[in-house]
Amino acid sequence: MAPHPALAVHGALARGVFAVVVLVSLAVLFAPASDVPSAPAGVDKLVHLGLFAALAASGRWAGVGVRVLVVLLLGYAAVSEVVQGLSALDRSMSAGDWVADAFGVLLGLALWELGARRSPARR
């Protein structure tokens, strides 16, 4: 059975989902400290991991090449940490958050590749 055309790689839906995930990441990463809910220790690392996994997987679905995506996402992660540490957001810069972002990128790419191997529509 062929997948629905809306689910095609590089399609409008894929690009739209990637755009929404980018917008969500901007809201999460650049919200002032007063807008960040309190959570148990370590939850922020899971948020970073999940956010960058979503960016990587949706970026691949939208057709962004692996190398370009990795460079852009790791750069975005680093810049976001610097902005958090040096701006009026009243948030702190964290190397641990960047590491969680990097692992999220790897996880998102791995999940995309696993899905691509299982789906003839993505090949």
N, CA, C and O atoms as a GROMACS GRO file, in nm:
protein
  492
    1MET      N    1   0.084  -0.117   0.000
    1MET     CA    2   0.000   0.000   0.000
    1MET      C    3   0.089   0.124   0.000
    1MET      O    4   0.179   0.135   0.082
    2ALA      N    5   0.064   0.215  -0.089
    2ALA     CA    6   0.144   0.338  -0.100
    2ALA      C    7   0.103   0.435   0.010
    2ALA      O    8  -0.014   0.442   0.047
    3PRO      N    9   0.201   0.511   0.063
    3PRO     CA   10   0.167   0.609   0.166
    3PRO      C   11   0.088   0.724   0.106
    3PRO      O   12   0.092   0.748  -0.014
    4HIS      N   13   0.017   0.793   0.189
    4HIS     CA   14  -0.059   0.910   0.145
    4HIS      C   15   0.038   1.014   0.089
    4HIS      O   16   0.145   1.035   0.147
    5PRO      N   17   0.003   1.081  -0.021
    5PRO     CA   18   0.094   1.180  -0.082
    5PRO      C   19   0.136   1.291   0.014
    5PRO      O   20   0.244   1.347  -0.001
    6ALA      N   21   0.052   1.324   0.111
    6ALA     CA   22   0.086   1.431   0.206
    6ALA      C   23   0.205   1.392   0.294
    6ALA      O   24   0.273   1.479   0.349
    7LEU      N   25   0.231   1.263   0.306
    7LEU     CA   26   0.341   1.216   0.390
    7LEU      C   27   0.472   1.201   0.313
    7LEU      O   28   0.570   1.151   0.368
    8ALA      N   29   0.474   1.243   0.189
    8ALA     CA   30   0.593   1.230   0.106
    8ALA      C   31   0.710   1.308   0.165
    8ALA      O   32   0.693   1.416   0.222
    9VAL      N   33   0.829   1.252   0.150
    9VAL     CA   34   0.951   1.320   0.190
    9VAL      C   35   0.965   1.444   0.103
    9VAL      O   36   0.938   1.439  -0.017
   10HIS      N   37   1.006   1.553   0.161
   10HIS     CA   38   1.024   1.682   0.094
   10HIS      C   39   0.892   1.750   0.060
   10HIS      O   40   0.893   1.856  -0.003
   11GLY      N   41   0.780   1.694   0.098
   11GLY     CA   42   0.651   1.753   0.064
   11GLY      C   43   0.617   1.874   0.150
   11GLY      O   44   0.689   1.908   0.244
   12ALA      N   45   0.506   1.936   0.115
   12ALA     CA   46   0.463   2.057   0.187
   12ALA      C   47   0.437   2.028   0.335
   12ALA      O   48   0.472   2.109   0.421
   13LEU      N   49   0.377   1.914   0.364
   13LEU     CA   50   0.352   1.879   0.504
   13LEU      C   51   0.484   1.865   0.580
   13LEU      O   52   0.496   1.914   0.693
   14ALA      N   53   0.581   1.800   0.521
   14ALA     CA   54   0.711   1.782   0.585
   14ALA      C   55   0.777   1.916   0.614
   14ALA      O   56   0.829   1.938   0.724
   15ARG      N   57   0.774   2.005   0.518
   15ARG     CA   58   0.834   2.138   0.538
   15ARG      C   59   0.756   2.216   0.643
   15ARG      O   60   0.816   2.290   0.722
   16GLY      N   61   0.626   2.202   0.644
   16GLY     CA   62   0.544   2.270   0.744
   16GLY      C   63   0.571   2.220   0.884
   16GLY      O   64   0.580   2.300   0.978
   17VAL      N   65   0.583   2.089   0.899
   17VAL     CA   66   0.613   2.032   1.030
   17VAL      C   67   0.749   2.080   1.078
   17VAL      O   68   0.764   2.117   1.194
   18PHE      N   69   0.848   2.080   0.990
   18PHE     CA   70   0.981   2.128   1.027
   18PHE      C   71   0.974   2.274   1.071
   18PHE      O   72   1.036   2.312   1.170
   19ALA      N   73   0.901   2.355   0.999
   19ALA     CA   74   0.887   2.497   1.034
   19ALA      C   75   0.822   2.513   1.172
   19ALA      O   76   0.866   2.597   1.251
   20VAL      N   77   0.720   2.435   1.201
   20VAL     CA   78   0.654   2.442   1.331
   20VAL      C   79   0.751   2.399   1.442
   20VAL      O   80   0.756   2.462   1.547
   21VAL      N   81   0.827   2.293   1.419
   21VAL     CA   82   0.924   2.247   1.520
   21VAL      C   83   1.030   2.355   1.544
   21VAL      O   84   1.071   2.377   1.658
   22VAL      N   85   1.074   2.422   1.438
   22VAL     CA   86   1.170   2.532   1.455
   22VAL      C   87   1.108   2.642   1.539
   22VAL      O   88   1.172   2.695   1.630
   23LEU      N   89   0.983   2.679   1.511
   23LEU     CA   90   0.917   2.783   1.590
   23LEU      C   91   0.901   2.742   1.736
   23LEU      O   92   0.922   2.825   1.826
   24VAL      N   93   0.866   2.617   1.761
   24VAL     CA   94   0.855   2.568   1.899
   24VAL      C   95   0.992   2.577   1.967
   24VAL      O   96   1.002   2.616   2.083
   25SER      N   97   1.098   2.540   1.894
   25SER     CA   98   1.232   2.545   1.954
   25SER      C   99   1.270   2.689   1.991
   25SER      O  100   1.332   2.712   2.094
   26LEU      N  101   1.233   2.784   1.907
   26LEU     CA  102   1.261   2.924   1.938
   26LEU      C  103   1.190   2.966   2.067
   26LEU      O  104   1.248   3.034   2.151
   27ALA      N  105   1.064   2.924   2.082
   27ALA     CA  106   0.989   2.958   2.203
   27ALA      C  107   1.049   2.892   2.327
   27ALA      O  108   1.058   2.954   2.433
   28VAL      N  109   1.091   2.766   2.314
   28VAL     CA  110   1.146   2.693   2.428
   28VAL      C  111   1.285   2.746   2.465
   28VAL      O  112   1.313   2.769   2.583
   29LEU      N  113   1.370   2.765   2.367
   29LEU     CA  114   1.509   2.801   2.395
   29LEU      C  115   1.527   2.947   2.433
   29LEU      O  116   1.622   2.981   2.504
   30PHE      N  117   1.438   3.034   2.387
   30PHE     CA  118   1.459   3.176   2.410
   30PHE      C  119   1.352   3.241   2.498
   30PHE      O  120   1.338   3.364   2.499
   31ALA      N  121   1.277   3.159   2.570
   31ALA     CA  122   1.181   3.212   2.666
   31ALA      C  123   1.257   3.267   2.787
   31ALA      O  124   1.358   3.209   2.828
   32PRO      N  125   1.212   3.378   2.842
   32PRO     CA  126   1.276   3.430   2.963
   32PRO      C  127   1.262   3.330   3.078
   32PRO      O  128   1.170   3.249   3.081
   33ALA      N  129   1.354   3.337   3.172
   33ALA     CA  130   1.353   3.244   3.286
   33ALA      C  131   1.218   3.246   3.359
   33ALA      O  132   1.173   3.143   3.409
   34SER      N  133   1.155   3.362   3.365
   34SER     CA  134   1.026   3.373   3.435
   34SER      C  135   0.916   3.291   3.367
   34SER      O  136   0.815   3.259   3.430
   35ASP      N  137   0.934   3.256   3.239
   35ASP     CA  138   0.834   3.176   3.166
   35ASP      C  139   0.867   3.027   3.164
   35ASP      O  140   0.789   2.948   3.112
   36VAL      N  141   0.981   2.989   3.219
   36VAL     CA  142   1.022   2.849   3.219
   36VAL      C  143   0.969   2.783   3.346
   36VAL      O  144   1.004   2.824   3.456
   37PRO      N  145   0.884   2.680   3.331
   37PRO     CA  146   0.829   2.615   3.450
   37PRO      C  147   0.937   2.540   3.529
   37PRO      O  148   1.034   2.490   3.472
   38SER      N  149   0.918   2.534   3.659
   38SER     CA  150   1.013   2.456   3.740
   38SER      C  151   0.986   2.308   3.717
   38SER      O  152   0.873   2.265   3.693
   39ALA      N  153   1.093   2.231   3.726
   39ALA     CA  154   1.083   2.086   3.702
   39ALA      C  155   1.193   2.017   3.781
   39ALA      O  156   1.292   2.080   3.820
   40PRO      N  157   1.178   1.889   3.805
   40PRO     CA  158   1.283   1.815   3.874
   40PRO      C  159   1.414   1.819   3.795
   40PRO      O  160   1.416   1.838   3.673
   41ALA      N  161   1.522   1.802   3.868
   41ALA     CA  162   1.656   1.803   3.805
   41ALA      C  163   1.662   1.702   3.691
   41ALA      O  164   1.612   1.590   3.704
   42GLY      N  165   1.722   1.743   3.581
   42GLY     CA  166   1.741   1.655   3.466
   42GLY      C  167   1.632   1.664   3.361
   42GLY      O  168   1.653   1.624   3.247
   43VAL      N  169   1.515   1.717   3.398
   43VAL     CA  170   1.407   1.726   3.301
   43VAL      C  171   1.444   1.819   3.187
   43VAL      O  172   1.408   1.795   3.072
   44ASP      N  173   1.517   1.926   3.219
   44ASP     CA  174   1.558   2.019   3.112
   44ASP      C  175   1.645   1.949   3.008
   44ASP      O  176   1.637   1.982   2.890
   45LYS      N  177   1.726   1.854   3.050
   45LYS     CA  178   1.810   1.780   2.954
   45LYS      C  179   1.723   1.695   2.863
   45LYS      O  180   1.750   1.682   2.744
   46LEU      N  181   1.618   1.636   2.919
   46LEU     CA  182   1.525   1.557   2.837
   46LEU      C  183   1.450   1.645   2.737
   46LEU      O  184   1.423   1.604   2.625
   47VAL      N  185   1.417   1.768   2.779
   47VAL     CA  186   1.351   1.861   2.689
   47VAL      C  187   1.445   1.895   2.573
   47VAL      O  188   1.405   1.895   2.457
   48HIS      N  189   1.571   1.924   2.606
   48HIS     CA  190   1.670   1.955   2.502
   48HIS      C  191   1.687   1.836   2.407
   48HIS      O  192   1.688   1.853   2.286
   49LEU      N  193   1.700   1.716   2.463
   49LEU     CA  194   1.716   1.595   2.382
   49LEU      C  195   1.597   1.577   2.288
   49LEU      O  196   1.616   1.557   2.168
   50GLY      N  197   1.476   1.584   2.341
   50GLY     CA  198   1.357   1.566   2.260
   50GLY      C  199   1.339   1.674   2.154
   50GLY      O  200   1.299   1.645   2.041
   51LEU      N  201   1.368   1.797   2.192
   51LEU     CA  202   1.353   1.909   2.098
   51LEU      C  203   1.448   1.894   1.980
   51LEU      O  204   1.407   1.912   1.865
   52PHE      N  205   1.574   1.861   2.007
   52PHE     CA  206   1.669   1.849   1.897
   52PHE      C  207   1.651   1.719   1.819
   52PHE      O  208   1.687   1.713   1.701
   53ALA      N  209   1.596   1.616   1.881
   53ALA     CA  210   1.561   1.495   1.806
   53ALA      C  211   1.448   1.528   1.709
   53ALA      O  212   1.450   1.484   1.594
   54ALA      N  213   1.351   1.606   1.755
   54ALA     CA  214   1.240   1.647   1.667
   54ALA      C  215   1.290   1.736   1.554
   54ALA      O  216   1.245   1.722   1.440
   55LEU      N  217   1.383   1.828   1.584
   55LEU     CA  218   1.439   1.913   1.479
   55LEU      C  219   1.512   1.829   1.374
   55LEU      O  220   1.497   1.852   1.255
   56ALA      N  221   1.592   1.733   1.419
   56ALA     CA  222   1.669   1.651   1.326
   56ALA      C  223   1.578   1.563   1.241
   56ALA      O  224   1.594   1.557   1.119
   57ALA      N  225   1.484   1.495   1.304
   57ALA     CA  226   1.396   1.404   1.228
   57ALA      C  227   1.307   1.482   1.132
   57ALA      O  228   1.291   1.443   1.016
   58SER      N  229   1.249   1.592   1.178
   58SER     CA  230   1.162   1.669   1.088
   58SER      C  231   1.243   1.739   0.980
   58SER      O  232   1.193   1.760   0.869
   59GLY      N  233   1.366   1.777   1.011
   59GLY     CA  234   1.454   1.835   0.909
   59GLY      C  235   1.486   1.737   0.799
   59GLY      O  236   1.488   1.773   0.681
   60ARG      N  237   1.513   1.613   0.836
   60ARG     CA  238   1.538   1.509   0.735
   60ARG      C  239   1.413   1.484   0.653
   60ARG      O  240   1.422   1.469   0.531
   61TRP      N  241   1.296   1.479   0.718
   61TRP     CA  242   1.171   1.458   0.647
   61TRP      C  243   1.149   1.572   0.546
   61TRP      O  244   1.098   1.550   0.437
   62ALA      N  245   1.188   1.693   0.586
   62ALA     CA  246   1.172   1.808   0.496
   62ALA      C  247   1.275   1.810   0.384
   62ALA      O  248   1.265   1.892   0.293
   63GLY      N  249   1.374   1.720   0.391
   63GLY     CA  250   1.470   1.709   0.283
   63GLY      C  251   1.604   1.776   0.306
   63GLY      O  252   1.684   1.787   0.213
   64VAL      N  253   1.630   1.821   0.428
   64VAL     CA  254   1.760   1.882   0.457
   64VAL      C  255   1.864   1.770   0.464
   64VAL      O  256   1.840   1.668   0.529
   65GLY      N  257   1.978   1.788   0.398
   65GLY     CA  258   2.084   1.688   0.399
   65GLY      C  259   2.143   1.667   0.537
   65GLY      O  260   2.142   1.758   0.620
   66VAL      N  261   2.194   1.548   0.561
   66VAL     CA  262   2.245   1.512   0.693
   66VAL      C  263   2.356   1.606   0.738
   66VAL      O  264   2.351   1.660   0.848
   67ARG      N  265   2.457   1.626   0.653
   67ARG     CA  266   2.570   1.709   0.694
   67ARG      C  267   2.527   1.852   0.724
   67ARG      O  268   2.566   1.910   0.826
   68VAL      N  269   2.448   1.908   0.637
   68VAL     CA  270   2.399   2.045   0.656
   68VAL      C  271   2.317   2.053   0.784
   68VAL      O  272   2.333   2.147   0.863
   69LEU      N  273   2.230   1.957   0.805
   69LEU     CA  274   2.144   1.956   0.923
   69LEU      C  275   2.226   1.946   1.051
   69LEU      O  276   2.200   2.018   1.147
   70VAL      N  277   2.324   1.858   1.054
   70VAL     CA  278   2.408   1.842   1.173
   70VAL      C  279   2.482   1.972   1.204
   70VAL      O  280   2.481   2.018   1.318
   71VAL      N  281   2.544   2.031   1.104
   71VAL     CA  282   2.618   2.156   1.126
   71VAL      C  283   2.524   2.266   1.175
   71VAL      O  284   2.554   2.335   1.272
   72LEU      N  285   2.410   2.282   1.108
   72LEU     CA  286   2.317   2.387   1.146
   72LEU      C  287   2.260   2.366   1.286
   72LEU      O  288   2.250   2.460   1.364
   73LEU      N  289   2.222   2.243   1.318
   73LEU     CA  290   2.162   2.218   1.449
   73LEU      C  291   2.263   2.229   1.562
   73LEU      O  292   2.230   2.281   1.669
   74LEU      N  293   2.385   2.181   1.542
   74LEU     CA  294   2.486   2.195   1.647
   74LEU      C  295   2.524   2.342   1.665
   74LEU      O  296   2.547   2.386   1.778
   75GLY      N  297   2.530   2.416   1.556
   75GLY     CA  298   2.554   2.559   1.566
   75GLY      C  299   2.440   2.631   1.636
   75GLY      O  300   2.463   2.718   1.721
   76TYR      N  301   2.318   2.595   1.602
   76TYR     CA  302   2.198   2.654   1.665
   76TYR      C  303   2.199   2.625   1.815
   76TYR      O  304   2.169   2.712   1.896
   77ALA      N  305   2.235   2.502   1.851
   77ALA     CA  306   2.240   2.465   1.993
   77ALA      C  307   2.344   2.550   2.066
   77ALA      O  308   2.318   2.598   2.176
   78ALA      N  309   2.460   2.567   2.006
   78ALA     CA  310   2.566   2.647   2.070
   78ALA      C  311   2.524   2.793   2.083
   78ALA      O  312   2.541   2.854   2.189
   79VAL      N  313   2.471   2.849   1.976
   79VAL     CA  314   2.428   2.990   1.980
   79VAL      C  315   2.318   3.009   2.083
   79VAL      O  316   2.317   3.109   2.156
   80SER      N  317   2.225   2.914   2.091
   80SER     CA  318   2.116   2.928   2.188
   80SER      C  319   2.170   2.931   2.331
   80SER      O  320   2.120   3.006   2.414
   81GLU      N  321   2.271   2.852   2.359
   81GLU     CA  322   2.330   2.851   2.493
   81GLU      C  323   2.402   2.982   2.522
   81GLU      O  324   2.394   3.034   2.634
   82VAL      N  325   2.474   3.034   2.424
   82VAL     CA  326   2.543   3.162   2.442
   82VAL      C  327   2.441   3.274   2.466
   82VAL      O  328   2.459   3.356   2.556
   83VAL      N  329   2.336   3.277   2.386
   83VAL     CA  330   2.232   3.380   2.401
   83VAL      C  331   2.168   3.369   2.539
   83VAL      O  332   2.144   3.471   2.604
   84GLN      N  333   2.140   3.248   2.583
   84GLN     CA  334   2.080   3.230   2.715
   84GLN      C  335   2.172   3.284   2.824
   84GLN      O  336   2.125   3.343   2.921
   85GLY      N  337   2.301   3.264   2.808
   85GLY     CA  338   2.396   3.305   2.910
   85GLY      C  339   2.431   3.452   2.907
   85GLY      O  340   2.469   3.508   3.010
   86LEU      N  341   2.418   3.517   2.793
   86LEU     CA  342   2.465   3.655   2.780
   86LEU      C  343   2.353   3.757   2.761
   86LEU      O  344   2.382   3.875   2.742
   87SER      N  345   2.230   3.716   2.765
   87SER     CA  346   2.121   3.808   2.733
   87SER      C  347   2.038   3.839   2.857
   87SER      O  348   2.065   3.792   2.967
   88ALA      N  349   1.937   3.918   2.834
   88ALA     CA  350   1.844   3.957   2.940
   88ALA      C  351   1.740   3.848   2.969
   88ALA      O  352   1.645   3.872   3.044
   89LEU      N  353   1.757   3.732   2.912
   89LEU     CA  354   1.663   3.623   2.936
   89LEU      C  355   1.670   3.571   3.080
   89LEU      O  356   1.580   3.503   3.127
   90ASP      N  357   1.780   3.605   3.148
   90ASP     CA  358   1.802   3.562   3.287
   90ASP      C  359   1.809   3.410   3.298
   90ASP      O  360   1.765   3.350   3.396
   91ARG      N  361   1.867   3.350   3.194
   91ARG     CA  362   1.888   3.205   3.194
   91ARG      C  363   2.038   3.180   3.195
   91ARG      O  364   2.117   3.272   3.173
   92SER      N  365   2.076   3.057   3.220
   92SER     CA  366   2.218   3.028   3.228
   92SER      C  367   2.264   2.946   3.108
   92SER      O  368   2.189   2.868   3.050
   93MET      N  369   2.391   2.966   3.072
   93MET     CA  370   2.454   2.889   2.966
   93MET      C  371   2.493   2.754   3.026
   93MET      O  372   2.539   2.748   3.140
   94SER      N  373   2.476   2.647   2.949
   94SER     CA  374   2.505   2.514   3.003
   94SER      C  375   2.564   2.424   2.895
   94SER      O  376   2.502   2.397   2.792
   95ALA      N  377   2.686   2.379   2.920
   95ALA     CA  378   2.748   2.283   2.829
   95ALA      C  379   2.668   2.152   2.829
   95ALA      O  380   2.661   2.084   2.727
   96GLY      N  381   2.610   2.118   2.942
   96GLY     CA  382   2.529   1.997   2.952
   96GLY      C  383   2.407   2.002   2.862
   96GLY      O  384   2.368   1.901   2.804
   97ASP      N  385   2.347   2.121   2.849
   97ASP     CA  386   2.233   2.136   2.758
   97ASP      C  387   2.279   2.115   2.614
   97ASP      O  388   2.209   2.052   2.535
   98TRP      N  389   2.396   2.168   2.580
   98TRP     CA  390   2.448   2.152   2.444
   98TRP      C  391   2.474   2.004   2.415
   98TRP      O  392   2.446   1.956   2.305
   99VAL      N  393   2.528   1.933   2.513
   99VAL     CA  394   2.552   1.788   2.496
   99VAL      C  395   2.419   1.715   2.475
   99VAL      O  396   2.408   1.627   2.390
  100ALA      N  397   2.318   1.753   2.553
  100ALA     CA  398   2.186   1.692   2.535
  100ALA      C  399   2.130   1.724   2.396
  100ALA      O  400   2.068   1.638   2.332
  101ASP      N  401   2.153   1.846   2.349
  101ASP     CA  402   2.111   1.883   2.214
  101ASP      C  403   2.180   1.796   2.110
  101ASP      O  404   2.117   1.747   2.017
  102ALA      N  405   2.311   1.776   2.127
  102ALA     CA  406   2.389   1.695   2.032
  102ALA      C  407   2.339   1.551   2.030
  102ALA      O  408   2.325   1.492   1.923
  103PHE      N  409   2.313   1.496   2.147
  103PHE     CA  410   2.258   1.360   2.151
  103PHE      C  411   2.119   1.355   2.089
  103PHE      O  412   2.082   1.256   2.026
  104GLY      N  413   2.042   1.462   2.106
  104GLY     CA  414   1.911   1.469   2.042
  104GLY      C  415   1.921   1.467   1.891
  104GLY      O  416   1.842   1.401   1.823
  105VAL      N  417   2.019   1.541   1.837
  105VAL     CA  418   2.040   1.540   1.692
  105VAL      C  419   2.072   1.398   1.646
  105VAL      O  420   2.014   1.350   1.548
  106LEU      N  421   2.162   1.331   1.716
  106LEU     CA  422   2.196   1.193   1.679
  106LEU      C  423   2.075   1.101   1.689
  106LEU      O  424   2.054   1.017   1.602
  107LEU      N  425   1.997   1.116   1.794
  107LEU     CA  426   1.878   1.033   1.812
  107LEU      C  427   1.778   1.057   1.699
  107LEU      O  428   1.724   0.962   1.642
  108GLY      N  429   1.754   1.184   1.666
  108GLY     CA  430   1.659   1.216   1.559
  108GLY      C  431   1.703   1.159   1.425
  108GLY      O  432   1.622   1.106   1.350
  109LEU      N  433   1.833   1.172   1.396
  109LEU     CA  434   1.885   1.116   1.270
  109LEU      C  435   1.875   0.964   1.268
  109LEU      O  436   1.840   0.905   1.166
  110ALA      N  437   1.905   0.901   1.381
  110ALA     CA  438   1.896   0.755   1.390
  110ALA      C  439   1.752   0.708   1.372
  110ALA      O  440   1.726   0.610   1.301
  111LEU      N  441   1.659   0.777   1.436
  111LEU     CA  442   1.518   0.739   1.421
  111LEU      C  443   1.472   0.758   1.278
  111LEU      O  444   1.396   0.676   1.225
  112TRP      N  445   1.516   0.866   1.214
  112TRP     CA  446   1.480   0.888   1.074
  112TRP      C  447   1.534   0.774   0.987
  112TRP      O  448   1.462   0.720   0.904
  113GLU      N  449   1.659   0.739   1.006
  113GLU     CA  450   1.720   0.632   0.925
  113GLU      C  451   1.650   0.499   0.950
  113GLU      O  452   1.628   0.422   0.856
  114LEU      N  453   1.616   0.471   1.074
  114LEU     CA  454   1.545   0.347   1.106
  114LEU      C  455   1.410   0.345   1.033
  114LEU      O  456   1.372   0.243   0.975
  115GLY      N  457   1.340   0.456   1.036
  115GLY     CA  458   1.213   0.465   0.966
  115GLY      C  459   1.230   0.454   0.815
  115GLY      O  460   1.148   0.392   0.747
  116ALA      N  461   1.336   0.514   0.763
  116ALA     CA  462   1.360   0.510   0.618
  116ALA      C  463   1.388   0.368   0.571
  116ALA      O  464   1.349   0.330   0.461
  117ARG      N  465   1.455   0.291   0.653
  117ARG     CA  466   1.484   0.150   0.616
  117ARG      C  467   1.358   0.066   0.614
  117ARG      O  468   1.349  -0.031   0.540
  118ARG      N  469   1.261   0.104   0.695
  118ARG     CA  470   1.139   0.024   0.707
  118ARG      C  471   1.032   0.067   0.608
  118ARG      O  472   0.937  -0.008   0.585
  119SER      N  473   1.046   0.186   0.550
  119SER     CA  474   0.943   0.238   0.462
  119SER      C  475   0.994   0.255   0.320
  119SER      O  476   1.084   0.336   0.295
  120PRO      N  477   0.938   0.180   0.226
  120PRO     CA  478   0.982   0.194   0.087
  120PRO      C  479   0.954   0.332   0.031
  120PRO      O  480   1.019   0.373  -0.066
  121ALA      N  481   0.860   0.406   0.088
  121ALA     CA  482   0.826   0.540   0.038
  121ALA      C  483   0.937   0.640   0.065
  121ALA      O  484   0.947   0.740  -0.005
  122ARG      N  485   1.020   0.615   0.166
  122ARG     CA  486   1.127   0.708   0.202
  122ARG      C  487   1.259   0.677   0.132
  122ARG      O  488   1.356   0.753   0.146
  123ARG      N  489   1.266   0.572   0.059
  123ARG     CA  490   1.393   0.533  -0.005
  123ARG      C  491   1.418   0.610  -0.131
  123ARG      O  492   1.520   0.589  -0.197
   0.00000   0.00000   0.00000
